[in-house]
C-alpha cells in the first residue's frame, strides 16, 4: 500500500528494502513558544523527535517576539502578518501536528487545526495531559476533536505514540530511524 501526501509518495508499506522516503512537510501547531519551559521542551525534545519522520515547519520563527510595536495600529498589522504567515506555512504542508495539552486547547492551535483541516491536511493531535478537557467522552473540545478525525487523523496520548503513528504512516515502522535533516 502506498502512502501519499499531496501527491508525494512517501513509502510503499510492502517495501522491506529500507528504501528512503520523502518526509511530509508538517506544520507544528502549539502554544509551547509562549513559556520558557515550553520552548525548551519544544526545542530539545519535541522537534528533534518529530524531525526524524517529517520535515518540520516551525511557526515560531515566523513571529519574532522582540519586534512588538508600541503603536496599536502597528501591533495590529504585525499580528495580522503573523496570522498570514502561519496560514501560508500551513498551506505549504500536507500534515499538521497539534499539541493539545492544557486545561483547554490553546485558541491559536484550535484555529490552526480548523484551517488545516479545511485545506485538506491530515491533522494529528498529541494530548498527554491527564485532565479532562472539553465535553464528556471526548479528549478535547468537540470541534477540535471533530476536525482532527474528519481530516483522517487521530489523537494520541504520548510523544512515543505520535512517533510510532508517524512511522506507520510513512511505512517505516520497524526500520532504523532516519537521521534528522541537516539544519
CORPEHU-V646958 format. One line per field, one symbol per residue. ss: DSSP state (H for helix, E for strand, - for the rest). psi: psi as a letter, one per 30 degrees, with the letter a starting at -180 (. if undefined). burial: + if it has 16 or more other ideal C-beta (glycine too) atoms within 10 Angstrom, else -. A space follows every 10 residues. Layout:
BEGIN
ss: ???
psi: ???
burial: ???
END
This chain:
BEGIN
ss: -EEEE--EEE EE-------- ---EEEEEE- -HHH-HHHHH HHHHHHHHHH ---EEEEE-H HH--HHH--- -HHHHHHHHH HHHHHHHHHH H---EEEEE- ------HHHH HHHHHHHH-- -EEEEE---- ---------- -HHHHHHHHH ----EE--HH HHHHHHHHHH ---------- ---
psi: kkkkkhgjke ljffjgfgkl lkkkkjkjkl gfffleeeee eeefeeeeee fffljkjjfe ffijffhklf keeeeeeeee eeeeeeeeee fflfkkkkjg llelkkeeee eeeeeeefgg kkkkkjjfkf lkkalkglea keeeeeeeef fgalklflee eeeeeeeeef ggkflkkklk kk.
burial: --+-+----+ +--------- +-++++++++ +++----+-- ++---++-++ ++++-+++++ --+------- -------+-- --+--+--++ --++++++++ +---++-+++ -++++++--- +++++++-+- --++----++ +--++-++-- +-++++--+- -++-+++-++ ++--+----- ---
END
